[in-house]
């Protein structure tokens, strides 16, 4: 049944015995959690905390095994007695009954502004300052206050399930709890295990890049490198509340590597993916059949041996040598050190060919000496800064040619 066992309504559901106000807030065994029909997102979250967190079991012995019941009385209770009395009798009222975890106006009390059943449960359990929980509380509380949710979100789908099963609220409850549970457990690991591994293994260095605001200037970004099998480590490295990096390269124990950047930084990765693919083909002893444009193509469109080890995800600003969905991709033959050197070379706007000092000298004066014979070893990579120099030289040659024509060859009138 979805109603409280052995509880009958009275004529005056709002009546509160004055003696009940004297009941002390003490540790009390709980055998039943009560919420309303078709619970909202924050009730789902509050229920999960009560059933899974050791702080809940410590304060309310038995609550981890408590059964679930549903009331349809809003902030009233079936017999008109207070939520404190019901709690003393083993009932934890979640978002109903005017209790500590009910944010709605009740018994002459105003609505608890900016609160939700989830935020109140977190406070009740002393979890309101836990980093892993803060963002979840914020999102679900705002969703409840503004009654907003994407049509394919977990909560919108739960509403549809409740419409299909109006007399079986447990169906949607169990389904949503599984989804929320995954997210909460992930966040707990992210702020504990992932953080610990990052602090123990991560190495940080500064890289020179073109300044976003003024392309004529040089800026720096911080690159984090780490060897780890933790699937959350790259996100932690990029997260401002985590490593705060603008770029990260992670190598797994399988040898596969992922390169991720902070999207807001808009770091250009085209040069990096081209050079990585060229080096892989060299190690596979495959002659490069691809133009610089083809070397920069995204997703799985490059099918040349060696080059096909790397996927360029342009929208996500990532370069991947395999992933959880592409787990059969062969690991790169490049060492992590070489990959980092490639990243540094490709991002530095003043790094040019180093085969001959005199060539580098011309590069820095924005003159390309490679020519049609492609004598520069980096010509095939089509580095963005090199193409800009060649384009400028071409424009200058065109302007110069037409200038000479008008001065010496144009017909006189």
N, C-alpha and C positions, 0 to 999 in steps of 0.2 A: 504494500500500500504506500501511497505517496503522502500520507498524512500522519501526524504524530500519534503513536499508539497510546491508547487509554487516556486521551486528552479530549475534553468536551468543551465547547464554547459556552460562555456565559452571556447574559444579556448586556453586560457592560464590559466590553473588551478593553476600554481605556482606563478602567479603574486600577489604581495602584495602591496597595496597602502600605501605609506609612512605615510600618515596621520593616518592610522589605528594603527600604533605603539604608537600613543599618547593617545589611549583610556585608561582611568583609570580603574584599577581593583577595581570595587565597587560592592556592593550588587545589584544583578540583578534578577528579576523574571525569572524563567525557566519554559517553557511549554513543552519542548521536550528534551529527552536524545537520543543521536545518538551514535551508535557503529557499528562495522563491522559485516558482515554476519558470522554465525557460531562462535560466541564469544568464547574466551578462558576462562580458569578458573578465571583468575584475572579480566577480564571484568565482569564476573558474580558477583564476590565479590564487585567490585567497584559499580556496578549498585545497589546491595542490600544496600550498605551504603548510597548512594544518595537517595534512596527511603524511607529508614526507620529511619535514625538517625536524631535527632532533630537539630544537628549542621548543617546538610545539609539544612533543611528547614529554619533555621535562616539566613543562608548565601545566599541561593537561594530560595526565597519564591515561593511556587507552585511546587517545584521539586518533592515532595512526590506524587503528582498526575500527574506528567508529563507523556506524552505518549512516546513510544519507537519507534525509526526508525532505519533503517539499511542502511549503505552506503557501496559501494564496490570500493572505490577510494583510499584506503590506507591512507596516510597522507595528501592527498589533500582534498580540499573542492569542491563542485559542481560548485561554481562560481569563485573560485580562491581567494576569500577573506580570511582573517585570521580567526583563531578560536576565537580570541578576538571579532571580529566583529559579528560572529555568536552567541557568548555568549550574547552580548549586545542585540541581536535580540531574545533571549530566548532559544537558543540551547546550551546544554551542550554536548561537544564532548568527548566521552569516548573511548580512545585507537585509535582514528582516527583524521584526520584533522590537525595534528600538534599542538594540543592545550596543555594546562598545564597537562592534564591527558593522554597524548599520549607519550609513552616512545620511540617510533620509531624515527629514523632520519627524519628530515623534514625541508624544507626551509633553507638548509645550516647548520642546527643544527645537531650535532652528536647525536647518540642514547644515552639516559640517562642510563648510565651503572648501572646494578644491580637494576634497577627500573622496575615497572610494572604499569599497569593502576590502580590496586588496591592500591599499595603503594603510588602512586601519589594522588589518591583521599583521602586516609587517611591523607596525609600531607595537602592537600587543606582544609580539614575539621578540622584540628588540632587534629586528633586522632592517630597520628603516635606513640605516647608513651603509648597508652592504653594497659594494660597487657592482657585484654581479646582479643585484636585484633592482637597483635604482632605475635603470633605463626601462625595464619591463614594467615597473610600477607606473612610471611616467606615461608610457604609451597606452597602457590599458586604462588608466585613470582618465586620460584625455579622451580616449575613445568613448568611455562611458558618459563623460560630462557633455560631450558634443554630439553624441549619438551618431558618430560617423565611422564608416568602415568600408573598405573597397568591396565590390560585389563578389569577388572571389577570395576574400580574406577568410581566415579560419573562423572568425566570429559570424560573418555573413552566411557561410555555409552551415554553421551551427544553427542559425535561425531557421534556415530552410529545413534542416533535419527535424527541428522542433515542430515545424508546420506539418511535416509528414507523419510525425509521431507525437501528437499533442498530449497523449496520456502516458507516454514513456520518456520522460525527460532524461532518464539515465543514459539513453542511447547517445544523445548529443554530448552529454556530460562526459561520458567515458572517452568519446572520440576526441574532444577538444583537450581533455586533460593529457592525453597521450602527446598531442602536439606541443602544448605548453610545457609539459615535462621535459621534452627533448630540448627546448630552448633554454629552460632554466638550468638544466644539468650542463648544457654547453657553456652557458655563461659562468657557472660556478667553476668549471674547468679552465675557462679562458682567463679568469682573474686569479686562479690559484696555480694549477699545474703548468699552464702555458706561460704565465708570467715568470714562474720559477725557472723554467727551462730557458726562457729568453734571457733572463738576467745572468744565467750561468754560462751560456754559450755564444750569445750574439757579439759580433764585432762591428764597429761603426767606423766609417771613414768619410771624409768630405770629397765631393767630386765637383769639378768645374763644369758649368753649363752656361748657355746663353741666357742672359737676364730676360725674364718675360716682359718686363715693362720697357726696357731699353735694349734692343738686340745688339747695340754697339758695345754693351758692357758685359762683363763676366760676373756670374753669380755662383753660389755654391749650394749643393744639396747634400743631405746626409744619406749615405747608402749603408744598409745593414746586411751583413752576410751571416748565414747560420746554417749548420747542418742539423737537421731535425726531421723526425717522422710525425710530429704533431701537426695535424691538418689545420690548426688554428694559428700556427706560429707566424705565418706571413701576414694575416690580418692583424695580429697583435702588434707586429713590428710597425705596420702602417698607421694603426689607430693612434689618435692624438692622446688618448688616455693610457696607451700602452707604450710602445717604443718611440712613437712620434717620428718615425722615419718617412722620408719622401720616396724612397726606393728600397726594395729588399730583394735579395737573391737567396733562395732556400734550396739546399741540396738534401735529398732523402737518402736513406741508406741503400736504396736500389740504384742510386746514381742519377736519378731523374732530378731535373732542376726546374724551378719556376721563378720567374722574374716579375715582380709586381710593383706598381707605382701608385702613389696617391693621385687619384683622378683629378682633383682640383689643381694639381701642379702642372698638368698637361705636358708631361715630359715626352718628347718625340723619341719613339723607339724604332723608327724605320731603318736607321743606319745599323742599329744593333742586330736586328733580325737578319739583315743582309749578310753582315760579316759572320754571324754565327753559322748561317747556312753554307757560306763559302768554305769556312774552316771544316765543317762536317764533311763536305764533299771531298776536300783535300785529304782528310784522314781516311775516307772510304776509297781513295784513289779513283774518284770519278771526276772527269773533266766537266767543268761548269758549263751547262748548255743554256743557262738562264740569263736573261738580261737583268739589269738592276731593277727594272719595274717588276719583273716576275719574282725576283728574290724578296720583294717586299709584300707579295700577295698574302692575304690573310687566311685564317682557318686552315682547312686541310686541302688546299688547292695545289700545293707543291708535292709532286710525286717522284722526285728524283732521290735516289738513295743517298742517305746522309742528310740532305736538306729537309727530308720529310720527318726528321726527328723533332722539328721545332714548329710550333703553331703560334701564329701572331694574332692575338685577339685585340683588334684595334679599338673597339668600343670600350672594352674593359681595361685598356692600356696595360696589357699583360703579354708576356711571352712565356709559352709553356712547352716543356719537354715532357709530354705526358701529363695526365691529370687523373682524378678519380673516375671520370667517365671514359678516359682514353688510357686505361691502365696497362694496355699491351704495347704501348709505344716504347721502343728501345731507348735505354738511357743514353745520354750524350757521351761522346768519347772525349769531350773537352774536360779538363780539370776545372774545378771551381776557381782556381787562381787565374787561369787563362780567360775564363768567362768574365771575371771582374776586370781584367786588363782590357778586354774588348769593350766592355761597358764604359770604362774610363776614357778610352781612346775615342769612341764614337760620340760621347757626350761633350767632350772638351772642344769648344769651337776653334781653338788655336793648336790642336794636335793634328799634324799632317804627316806625310810620308817621312819615314826616318831612314830609308835605304841610302840616301846620299844627302849630306848636309846642305849642299848647294841647291838641291831641289826644295828642301824645307824652307830655305831662305826665300826662294821665289814664291812659295805658297803663302808665306806670311805677308808678302807684299801684294797678294791677291793676283798672282800670275801663275797659270797652270802651264807647266812645261811638258806635260805628258804627251799631248798631241794626238794625232790620229793613230799613231803606232802604239798608243797605250803603254808607254814605257814605265809608268808609275804602277807599283804593285797594288795600289788601292783603287786604280781606275775602275775596275769592274764592279767594285762595291757600290759605286755611285753615291758616295757620301754626300749628304745634303749640302754641306759647306763647300765641297769641291764643285758640285753642279752649279751652285750660285756663282762661284768665281768664273767658271767657263761660260755661264750665261752672260755675266757682265762683260767678259772679254768679247763675246760674240756681238753684243750690243755695241760695244765700243768700236769693233771692226766695221760693223755696218754703218755706224754714224760717221766714222772716218772715211769710209769709201764714198759715201754720198757727199760728204763735205768736199773731198777732192774732185768729185765729178762736177759739182756746182762751181767750184773755183776755176778749174782748168778745162773742163770738157763741155760744160753746158753751153748750148747755142746762145750767141749774143743776139739781142734784139736791136 
